[in-house]
Amino acid sequence: MRHIIHADLDAFYATVEQLDNPELRGKPVLVGGRPENRGVVATASYEARPFGVHSAMPMRTAVRLCPQGIIVPPRFTRYREMSRQVMDVFREFTEVIQPLSLDEAYLDISEAVDEAEGRWPLGVALELKRRVKEETGLTVSVGVSTCKSVSKIASDMDKPDGLVVVPPGDEAGFLVPLPVGKLWGIGPKTAERLQAEGVETIGVLAEQSPEWFRRVFGARAEAVRLRAVGLDDEPVETERVTKSVSSETTFPDDIGDEEELRRVLEELAGDVAEALDRKGLQGRTVTVKMRLADFTTFTRQTSLSAPSNDTGPIRDTAWRLLSAELTAGRTFRLLGVGVSNFAEAELEWQLPLSLEGDFRAVRPGLVPDGSSLP
């Protein structure tokens, strides 16, 4: 029998800031950009949330709702460092880990559970929470069940510092009273449409006929129907075929300064290079993703003369792509760097010596496992 944990760090960015600065503890912290620069809230501490503040909210709105909130600019290098520490703790329990972001992951703890030896899912989850708190100072909310979709819902039930275990066989009953929008794969618009049809809870959804599911969900019908009754056999994916490795960051404030843009791009290129090296990959195509202040989003790409996973050529090539887009008055909300078109790292010896100074290689971005740029 499978036992899956969904672990979600509580108010991650804000909690890291409170850990590093004791003066912020117990106070409403708003991590994000300045309100006068159209900044948004990346994370709000739990002290700020009773005022109605939440992530992705314009900082101007957050300050109006919570005038005593303390605005702190994000420090992604520090957040990545803390995320790595947490993932190291997770690996003490299982190697079957699927990171979803810096603060969220699935863990398959089936091998760690041995009821005959007194190692129950609850005990493993409690120990995991204790170790994360002890070794990093962070609190993690945990959901445990036999499948990913139920565990993800459970982890959100009792935040912060939550722990919800759904025993095997109780998955369907656990889901019955919950709003239909809680179900994995049902977004806000679909939830509104279902509610208009009188389907407001997952329990009511599960009662619908197969024909109804086909009409409403089309090709996804069977997958949604099974999840509605707590059946989900999707594995915790520790590996996948990597088509690109990338890193991107959205700025708390729009940036137009050339030196600042270059600094950010260098950090992203370094992150991508590190990730490529870790995965044993070398890439030939470098892509830069850009989003302007008016939300116009576009990419530019070019190819290296030889595959690489060193920072230098990726950084330099990415800068050539970005610098061509810099014009007076143009400001950026987001930058991303990606590398694709992979060759095996073993081909490194084929790199012409005459190009060594120009083409060195790449490292990983703000996303620890590397996500694909569109």
Buried (B, 14 or more C-beta within 10 A) or exposed (E): EBBBBBBBBBBBBBBBBBBEEEEBEEBBBBBBBBBEBBBBBBBBBBBBBEBEBBBEBBBBBBBBBBEEBBBBBBBBEBBBEBBEBBBEBBEEBBEBBBBBBBBBBBBBBBEBBEEEEEBBBBEBBBBBBEBBBEEBBBBBBBBBBBBBBBBBBBBBBEBBEBBBBBEEEBBBEBBBEBEBBBBBEBEEEBBEEBBEEEBBBBBBBBEBEEEBBBEBBEEBBEBBBBBBBBBBEBEBEBEEEBEBBBBBBBBBBBBBEEEEBBEBBBBBBBBBBBBBBBBEBBBBBBBBBBBBBEEEEEEBBEEBEBBBBBBBBBBBBBBEBBEEBEEEEEBBBBBBBBBBBBBEBEEBEEBEEEBEEBBBBBBBBBBBBBBEBE
